[in-house]
Amino acid sequence: MRLNKDRREKRAGKGRGAVFSRFSVVVPVLIVTALLCICVVFLEGGGLRRKTAVSGSAGGKLVRKTYDGWSASFGIVKIICGDYWGSGVVIACDEDGLVIVSAKHLLMYDVQAEVIFAGAEREEADSATGQVIGYSASYDLAYLHVSWKDLTTGVGMRYRGWFEKDRSLPFQEQESESVENAFEAETVWNDEGQKTVVRTDRAYMELRAGENVVQIGMSESDFLKYRMGTVQAKEVFISDYNAFMLLNECLAEAGMSGGGAFDEYERLIGIIIAGDEQGTVCMPMAAVLKEYRDLLKES
């Protein structure tokens, strides 16, 4: 499976954060699914009406109405780097601030980026400066750090609540606040006794093909974008990225690169890297967290 590099480079030259690339996957299941859809359409007497909920091409208003207020959207940010923009996801908090992961093809142009926060109340949303703290040597991933002092009071307090939460109890015994459920995380300590709270990859490990998925990124006008679909394959080797990646039968639009793919329980399963009308490839959370841990060891 290869992505069309010429098409990708042409899109990137327009200053859009998301990479759009047509990739073809010969999967017999898709053929069978297409035939079944055709049969259903004509049996229902609906002419050529297309059912879009599963394919992920549902209209934005319908999807926003369904998922507005979803706690998974807490943690999605917009990243502006020079003439380019895209999305990112908060994956960790430490004693100095927040750690955000995004696509390396977005953050490779500068060591600083403007970060616009979403998911909190509109009046609390604000921007801050993020510093690139590392690039993955193996994957299309990069990591930003935003200091607590650069965050507005409302945004900072919300993330500090996640950072300071007591995780000594088993996860299922903790308070069932929606944000806490979405932000399934663990606390780690370094040799100097400094605390870091990091998302886990448990949701990805439990994931199965055919399950529902929701992809979230940012629009050019700073609104959240939600797209619905299903997991097509958990691990597919993508030669252009030299990696085994998560493949979703779900629409991705310009600006969604670096955004998050979530399971139906609002848990993060991957980071959006590339996509077009046929589907989206994401870096699995297992790889995202491994690269972050390696980065911590080097610092």
C-alpha positions in Angstrom: 0.0 0.0 0.0 1.6 3.3 -1.1 0.5 6.9 -0.8 0.8 9.1 -3.8 3.7 11.4 -2.9 3.2 13.9 -5.7 -0.4 14.5 -4.6 0.7 14.8 -1.0 3.4 17.4 -1.8 1.0 19.4 -4.0 -1.5 19.6 -1.1 1.1 20.5 1.5 2.3 23.4 -0.6 -1.0 25.1 0.0 -0.2 25.6 3.6 -2.8 23.1 4.9 -1.8 21.0 7.8 -3.5 17.7 6.8 -1.9 15.5 4.2 -4.3 14.1 1.7 -3.1 11.1 -0.2 -5.0 8.5 -2.2 -4.1 5.0 -1.2 -5.5 1.8 -2.7 -6.1 -1.2 -0.6 -7.2 -4.5 -2.2 -9.4 -5.9 0.5 -12.1 -8.4 -0.4 -14.2 -7.3 2.5 -14.6 -3.9 0.9 -15.9 -5.5 -2.3 -18.4 -7.5 -0.4 -19.5 -4.5 1.6 -20.0 -2.4 -1.5 -22.2 -5.1 -3.1 -24.2 -5.4 0.1 -24.7 -1.6 0.2 -26.0 -1.6 -3.4 -28.4 -4.3 -2.6 -29.8 -2.6 0.4 -30.2 0.7 -1.4 -32.4 -0.8 -4.1 -34.3 -3.1 -1.8 -35.3 0.0 0.2 -36.4 1.7 -3.0 -34.3 4.7 -2.2 -32.8 5.1 -5.7 -29.1 6.0 -5.3 -29.3 7.5 -1.9 -26.1 6.9 0.0 -25.9 5.9 3.7 -23.0 7.9 5.2 -22.9 7.1 8.9 -20.5 4.2 8.6 -18.3 5.6 5.7 -17.5 8.7 7.7 -18.7 11.2 5.1 -21.7 12.3 7.1 -22.5 16.0 7.0 -20.6 18.1 9.5 -23.7 19.4 11.2 -25.0 15.9 11.9 -21.7 14.7 13.3 -21.2 17.9 15.4 -24.7 17.5 16.9 -23.9 13.9 17.8 -20.5 14.5 19.4 -20.6 18.1 20.7 -19.7 18.0 24.3 -17.8 14.7 23.9 -15.1 14.7 26.5 -12.7 13.2 23.9 -12.6 16.6 22.3 -10.9 17.9 25.5 -7.2 17.6 24.5 -7.6 18.4 20.8 -5.7 21.5 19.8 -4.9 23.5 16.6 -1.3 24.0 15.7 0.0 26.8 13.5 3.5 26.5 12.3 4.5 29.3 9.9 2.3 29.1 6.8 1.0 25.6 7.8 -1.6 24.5 10.3 -3.0 21.3 11.5 -4.1 19.5 14.7 -2.5 18.0 17.8 -3.5 16.0 20.9 -2.4 16.5 24.5 -0.9 13.1 25.6 0.8 14.1 28.9 1.2 16.6 31.6 4.3 17.1 33.7 5.2 19.6 36.5 6.2 22.2 33.9 3.2 22.0 31.5 1.6 20.0 28.7 3.0 17.6 26.1 1.3 17.6 22.7 1.8 15.1 19.9 1.3 16.0 16.2 2.5 15.0 12.8 6.2 15.7 12.1 5.4 16.9 8.5 3.6 19.8 10.2 6.1 20.7 12.9 9.3 20.2 10.8 9.3 23.8 9.7 10.1 25.5 13.0 10.9 24.7 16.6 8.0 26.9 17.8 4.3 26.8 17.0 1.2 28.5 18.1 -1.2 26.2 19.9 -4.9 27.0 20.1 -6.9 25.0 22.6 -10.3 23.6 22.1 -12.7 21.5 24.2 -13.2 24.0 27.0 -15.7 26.7 27.2 -15.5 29.2 24.4 -14.4 32.1 26.6 -11.6 30.0 28.0 -10.1 29.0 24.7 -6.9 30.7 24.0 -3.5 30.3 22.3 -0.1 29.7 23.7 3.4 29.1 22.3 4.6 25.5 22.1 8.2 24.5 21.9 9.2 21.4 19.9 10.9 19.0 22.3 11.6 16.2 19.9 11.0 14.5 16.5 10.5 10.7 16.1 13.4 9.2 14.1 11.2 6.4 12.9 7.7 7.8 12.4 5.8 10.9 11.3 5.5 12.2 14.8 6.7 15.3 16.7 6.2 16.4 20.3 5.5 19.9 21.6 5.7 21.3 25.2 3.5 24.2 26.4 4.3 25.8 29.8 1.7 26.1 32.5 2.4 29.8 32.7 1.5 30.4 29.1 -2.0 28.9 29.5 -5.1 30.9 30.4 -6.5 30.3 33.9 -9.5 28.3 32.6 -7.5 26.0 30.3 -4.7 25.6 32.8 -7.0 24.6 35.7 -8.8 22.0 33.6 -5.6 20.3 32.7 -4.2 20.6 36.2 -7.2 18.7 37.5 -6.2 15.8 35.2 -2.5 16.1 36.3 -3.2 16.2 40.0 -5.9 13.4 40.1 -5.2 10.6 42.5 -4.7 7.4 40.4 -3.9 5.1 43.3 -7.3 3.4 42.9 -7.9 0.9 40.1 -9.3 2.7 37.0 -12.8 1.2 37.3 -13.1 2.4 41.0 -12.2 6.0 40.2 -14.9 8.6 39.8 -16.8 8.2 36.6 -16.3 11.8 35.3 -16.6 11.7 31.6 -13.3 13.6 31.0 -11.5 11.2 33.3 -12.9 8.2 31.5 -11.7 9.7 28.2 -8.3 10.6 29.6 -7.3 7.1 30.7 -3.8 7.7 32.0 -1.1 6.5 34.4 1.3 8.4 36.6 5.1 7.8 36.1 8.0 9.2 38.1 11.6 9.8 36.9 14.8 9.3 38.8 14.6 12.9 40.1 11.1 12.3 41.6 9.3 14.4 39.0 5.8 13.4 38.1 4.4 12.9 34.6 0.8 11.8 33.8 0.6 10.0 30.4 -2.2 8.6 28.5 -2.2 4.8 28.1 -2.5 2.6 25.0 -5.0 0.3 26.6 -7.8 1.3 24.3 -5.6 0.6 21.2 -4.6 -2.8 22.6 -8.2 -3.8 23.1 -9.3 -2.5 19.6 -10.7 -4.8 17.0 -11.4 -4.4 13.3 -15.0 -3.4 12.6 -15.4 -1.3 15.8 -16.7 2.3 15.6 -14.2 5.1 15.4 -14.5 8.9 15.6 -11.7 11.1 14.3 -11.4 14.7 15.7 -9.3 17.5 14.4 -9.5 21.3 14.0 -10.9 23.4 11.2 -9.3 26.5 9.7 -11.8 28.6 11.6 -10.8 27.0 15.0 -13.9 24.7 15.3 -13.6 21.1 16.1 -14.3 18.6 13.2 -15.8 15.2 13.9 -15.8 12.3 11.4 -17.4 8.9 12.0 -16.4 5.5 10.6 -15.1 2.1 11.5 -11.7 0.4 12.1 -10.8 -1.4 8.9 -7.5 -2.9 10.0 -5.5 -2.5 13.2 -2.0 -3.0 11.7 -1.3 -2.4 8.0 2.2 -1.8 6.7 2.4 1.6 4.9 5.6 1.7 2.9 5.7 5.5 2.5 5.8 5.7 6.3 7.8 2.5 6.9 5.4 1.6 9.7 2.5 -0.6 10.6 -0.4 1.8 11.0 -4.1 1.8 12.0 -6.4 2.0 9.0 -9.8 3.5 9.4 -12.7 3.6 6.9 -13.3 7.2 7.9 -13.1 10.6 6.2 -10.2 13.0 7.1 -10.2 16.6 5.9 -7.5 19.2 5.5 -6.2 20.3 8.9 -6.9 17.0 10.7 -3.4 15.7 10.5 -2.1 15.4 14.0 -5.6 15.0 15.4 -6.9 12.0 17.3 -8.8 8.8 16.4 -11.0 7.6 19.3 -13.0 4.5 20.0 -16.7 4.6 20.9 -15.8 5.0 24.6 -13.9 8.3 23.8 -10.5 6.7 24.4 -7.6 7.7 22.2 -6.4 5.0 19.9 -4.2 6.8 17.3 -2.9 10.0 15.8 -4.1 11.0 12.3 -1.3 11.1 9.7 -2.8 11.0 6.2 -6.1 10.4 4.5 -8.5 11.1 1.7 -12.1 10.1 0.7 -11.2 6.4 0.9 -10.0 6.4 4.5 -7.3 7.4 7.0 -4.1 6.1 8.3 -3.2 6.8 11.9 -0.1 6.1 14.0 -1.2 3.7 16.7 -1.0 4.8 20.4 1.4 2.1 21.2 4.0 3.7 18.8 3.1 7.2 19.9 3.8 6.4 23.5 7.0 4.4 22.8 8.5 7.3 20.9 7.6 9.6 23.8 9.2 7.3 26.3 12.3 7.1 24.2 12.3 10.9 24.0 12.2 11.1 27.8 15.2 8.8 28.1 17.2 11.0 25.9 16.4 14.2 27.7 
